[in-house]
């Protein structure tokens, strides 16, 4: 299976901002097959049984809870009919808790009502810590606070706990994994050098989709059956071949 990682949609050009037209084309490609878009419930069930689905299975994820995930990505997902997961920091859900400045390319985040609108559309929500620190850098007390308070706030908002956590910056170590594993049955990493493995549910690797990928590059990433970094390398190689006049 493949887990795709997106951040922003549209907005100023940048390494994490996917053009709306490119994202739409990618979603139409996923909907047209042979791919199998997954829900969070389906992923959790697969992890519990110890058997992840095959290479055609795809989980679509968005990190950080940007406003444009709800205003721009959600209408496209609705039109095409695809599930997706949005990982949010619960400290960003209210003006009263939002830090004055966050370490992100945009300071426009979905608020609690907009996250509920995403959830009520039939899509899933994951936890992403309270204020997005790199977890391995924290003291034990701060690590517990960032994960436990985040879970408490999200559970209060959603009415039930989510089953998935996304490490901020993709950063994790043994302490962070242990802290997260006490609260969540699954966690998302980034470009790990291993394929998704039900026996390692707290380091599920994701492929970061690049804004300069054409559809051939996107297909090349999805055709890779090994680790996330290899998928990204295959996509970049396919992109360069597309640009090569020879």
VEXDREN-2710 file (C-alpha; in Angstrom, 1 decimal):
% VEXDREN-2710
k/r/px/py/pz
1/UNK/0.0/0.0/0.0
2/UNK/1.0/3.6/-0.3
3/UNK/0.3/6.5/2.0
4/UNK/0.4/9.9/0.3
5/UNK/1.3/13.1/2.3
6/UNK/0.1/16.5/1.3
7/UNK/0.3/19.8/3.1
8/UNK/-1.0/22.9/1.4
9/UNK/-3.1/23.2/-1.8
10/UNK/-2.6/26.2/-4.0
11/UNK/-1.2/29.3/-2.4
12/UNK/2.3/30.7/-3.1
13/UNK/4.7/28.3/-4.8
14/UNK/6.7/26.2/-2.4
15/UNK/7.9/22.7/-1.7
16/UNK/4.7/21.8/0.2
17/UNK/2.1/23.7/-1.9
18/UNK/0.5/21.5/-4.6
19/UNK/-1.2/23.4/-7.5
20/UNK/-4.9/22.8/-7.5
21/UNK/-4.9/21.6/-11.1
22/UNK/-2.2/19.0/-10.3
23/UNK/-4.0/17.8/-7.2
24/UNK/-7.3/17.5/-9.1
25/UNK/-5.6/15.4/-11.8
26/UNK/-4.0/13.2/-9.2
27/UNK/-7.3/12.6/-7.5
28/UNK/-9.0/11.7/-10.7
29/UNK/-6.3/9.3/-11.5
30/UNK/-6.7/7.6/-8.2
31/UNK/-10.5/7.4/-8.7
32/UNK/-10.2/5.9/-12.2
33/UNK/-8.3/2.8/-10.9
34/UNK/-6.8/0.4/-10.5
35/UNK/-6.2/2.1/-7.2
36/UNK/-8.1/1.4/-4.0
37/UNK/-8.5/4.6/-1.8
38/UNK/-8.6/3.7/1.9
39/UNK/-10.4/5.1/4.8
40/UNK/-8.8/5.3/8.3
41/UNK/-11.2/2.6/9.5
42/UNK/-10.0/0.3/6.7
43/UNK/-6.4/0.9/7.5
44/UNK/-6.9/0.3/11.2
45/UNK/-8.7/-3.0/10.5
46/UNK/-5.8/-4.1/8.2
47/UNK/-3.3/-3.3/10.9
48/UNK/-5.3/-5.2/13.5
49/UNK/-5.5/-8.3/11.3
50/UNK/-1.8/-8.0/10.5
51/UNK/-2.3/-7.9/6.7
52/UNK/-2.0/-4.6/4.9
53/UNK/-3.7/-4.3/1.5
54/UNK/-1.7/-4.5/-1.8
55/UNK/0.2/-2.0/-3.8
56/UNK/-3.0/-0.5/-5.3
57/UNK/-4.3/0.6/-1.9
58/UNK/-3.7/4.3/-1.2
59/UNK/-4.3/6.4/1.9
60/UNK/-4.5/10.2/1.2
61/UNK/-3.3/12.4/4.1
62/UNK/-3.0/16.1/4.8
63/UNK/-0.8/17.4/7.5
64/UNK/-1.1/20.5/9.8
65/UNK/-4.8/21.3/9.4
66/UNK/-4.4/24.2/6.9
67/UNK/-7.6/26.1/6.1
68/UNK/-7.2/25.3/2.4
69/UNK/-7.4/21.6/3.2
70/UNK/-11.1/22.3/4.0
71/UNK/-11.8/25.1/1.6
72/UNK/-10.0/23.9/-1.5
73/UNK/-9.1/20.2/-1.1
74/UNK/-12.4/19.0/0.4
75/UNK/-14.6/20.2/-2.6
76/UNK/-12.4/18.3/-5.0
77/UNK/-12.5/15.1/-2.8
78/UNK/-16.2/15.5/-2.6
79/UNK/-16.7/15.9/-6.3
80/UNK/-14.5/12.9/-7.1
81/UNK/-15.6/10.8/-4.2
82/UNK/-12.4/10.0/-2.4
83/UNK/-11.7/9.5/1.4
84/UNK/-8.9/11.3/3.1
85/UNK/-7.3/12.0/6.5
86/UNK/-6.5/15.5/7.9
87/UNK/-3.9/15.6/10.7
88/UNK/-4.6/18.6/13.0
89/UNK/-2.8/20.2/15.9
90/UNK/-5.5/20.8/18.5
91/UNK/-3.8/24.0/19.7
92/UNK/-4.5/25.5/16.3
93/UNK/-8.3/25.0/16.5
94/UNK/-9.2/28.2/18.3
95/UNK/-7.9/31.8/18.3
96/UNK/-7.6/31.5/22.1
97/UNK/-5.0/28.6/21.8
98/UNK/-3.3/29.4/18.5
99/UNK/0.3/30.5/19.0
100/UNK/1.2/34.0/17.8
101/UNK/3.4/32.4/15.2
102/UNK/3.6/28.8/14.1
103/UNK/6.4/27.1/12.1
104/UNK/4.4/26.8/8.9
105/UNK/4.2/28.3/5.4
106/UNK/0.7/29.6/6.2
107/UNK/-0.9/30.8/9.4
108/UNK/-4.4/30.1/8.2
109/UNK/-5.7/26.9/9.9
110/UNK/-9.0/25.2/10.0
111/UNK/-10.8/26.0/13.2
112/UNK/-12.9/23.5/15.2
113/UNK/-16.1/24.0/13.2
114/UNK/-14.2/23.5/10.0
115/UNK/-12.6/20.3/11.2
116/UNK/-16.0/19.0/12.2
117/UNK/-17.3/19.9/8.7
118/UNK/-14.4/17.8/7.3
119/UNK/-15.3/14.9/9.6
120/UNK/-19.0/15.3/8.9
121/UNK/-18.3/15.0/5.2
122/UNK/-17.3/11.4/5.9
123/UNK/-13.5/12.0/6.1
124/UNK/-11.1/11.2/8.9
125/UNK/-9.2/13.3/11.4
126/UNK/-5.8/12.3/12.9
127/UNK/-3.8/13.9/15.8
128/UNK/-0.7/15.9/15.1
129/UNK/0.4/17.0/18.6
130/UNK/-0.8/20.2/20.4
131/UNK/1.5/22.8/18.9
132/UNK/3.7/20.9/16.4
133/UNK/7.1/20.6/18.1
134/UNK/9.7/18.0/17.1
135/UNK/8.9/15.4/19.7
136/UNK/12.4/13.9/20.1
137/UNK/13.6/17.3/21.4
138/UNK/11.1/17.5/24.2
139/UNK/11.5/16.6/27.9
140/UNK/9.5/13.6/29.1
141/UNK/7.0/15.9/30.7
142/UNK/6.6/18.1/27.6
143/UNK/6.3/15.0/25.4
144/UNK/3.5/13.7/27.5
145/UNK/1.7/17.0/27.5
146/UNK/1.9/17.5/23.8
147/UNK/0.4/14.0/23.1
148/UNK/-2.0/13.6/26.0
149/UNK/-3.6/17.1/25.9
150/UNK/-3.8/16.9/22.2
151/UNK/-5.7/13.6/22.4
152/UNK/-8.0/15.0/25.1
153/UNK/-8.9/18.1/23.1
154/UNK/-9.5/16.1/19.9
155/UNK/-11.6/13.5/21.6
156/UNK/-13.7/16.2/23.1
157/UNK/-14.2/17.8/19.7
158/UNK/-14.9/14.6/17.7
159/UNK/-16.8/12.7/20.4
160/UNK/-14.4/9.7/20.2
161/UNK/-10.6/9.3/20.0
162/UNK/-8.9/9.1/16.7
163/UNK/-6.8/6.0/16.0
164/UNK/-4.0/7.8/14.1
165/UNK/-1.2/10.2/15.0
166/UNK/1.2/12.0/12.6
167/UNK/4.6/12.9/13.9
168/UNK/5.3/16.6/13.5
169/UNK/8.1/17.0/10.9
170/UNK/8.1/13.2/10.7
171/UNK/10.5/13.2/13.6
172/UNK/10.4/10.3/16.1
173/UNK/12.6/8.4/18.4
174/UNK/12.0/5.5/20.9
175/UNK/10.6/7.9/23.5
176/UNK/8.2/9.6/21.1
177/UNK/7.1/6.3/19.6
178/UNK/6.4/4.9/23.1
179/UNK/4.5/8.0/24.1
180/UNK/2.4/7.9/21.0
181/UNK/1.8/4.1/21.2
182/UNK/0.3/4.5/24.6
183/UNK/-2.5/6.6/23.1
184/UNK/-2.9/5.6/19.4
185/UNK/-2.8/2.3/17.6
186/UNK/-1.1/3.8/14.5
187/UNK/1.3/6.6/13.7
188/UNK/2.5/8.2/10.4
189/UNK/6.1/8.9/9.8
190/UNK/7.5/10.3/6.5
191/UNK/10.2/9.0/4.1
192/UNK/11.3/5.9/6.0
193/UNK/13.5/3.3/4.3
194/UNK/10.9/0.6/4.7
195/UNK/7.5/-0.3/3.2
196/UNK/4.3/0.0/5.3
197/UNK/4.3/-2.9/7.7
198/UNK/1.5/-4.0/10.0
199/UNK/4.1/-5.2/12.4
200/UNK/5.4/-1.6/12.7
201/UNK/2.2/0.4/13.0
202/UNK/3.8/3.4/14.7
203/UNK/6.2/4.1/11.8
204/UNK/3.9/3.9/8.8
205/UNK/5.9/5.7/6.1
206/UNK/4.4/8.3/3.7
207/UNK/5.3/9.5/0.3
208/UNK/5.5/13.3/0.2
209/UNK/3.9/14.5/-3.0
210/UNK/6.0/17.1/-4.7
211/UNK/4.5/20.2/-6.5
212/UNK/6.6/19.6/-9.6
213/UNK/5.4/16.0/-10.3
214/UNK/3.5/15.4/-13.5
215/UNK/1.1/12.5/-13.7
216/UNK/3.9/10.2/-15.0
217/UNK/5.9/11.0/-11.9
218/UNK/2.8/10.4/-9.7
219/UNK/2.2/7.1/-11.3
220/UNK/5.9/6.1/-10.9
221/UNK/5.6/6.8/-7.1
222/UNK/2.6/4.6/-6.9
223/UNK/4.2/1.8/-8.9
224/UNK/7.0/1.4/-6.4
225/UNK/6.5/-1.5/-4.0
226/UNK/9.2/-0.9/-1.5
227/UNK/9.9/2.1/0.7
228/UNK/8.7/5.7/0.6
229/UNK/12.1/7.2/-0.3
230/UNK/12.4/4.9/-3.3
231/UNK/8.9/5.9/-4.4
232/UNK/9.9/9.6/-4.3
233/UNK/13.2/8.8/-6.1
234/UNK/11.2/7.0/-8.8
235/UNK/8.8/9.9/-9.2
236/UNK/11.7/12.4/-9.5
237/UNK/13.4/10.2/-12.1
238/UNK/10.2/9.9/-14.1
239/UNK/9.8/13.7/-14.0
240/UNK/13.3/14.2/-15.3
241/UNK/12.7/11.8/-18.1
242/UNK/9.6/13.7/-19.0
243/UNK/11.6/16.9/-19.3
244/UNK/14.5/15.3/-21.2
245/UNK/14.1/16.3/-24.9
246/UNK/16.1/13.1/-25.9
END
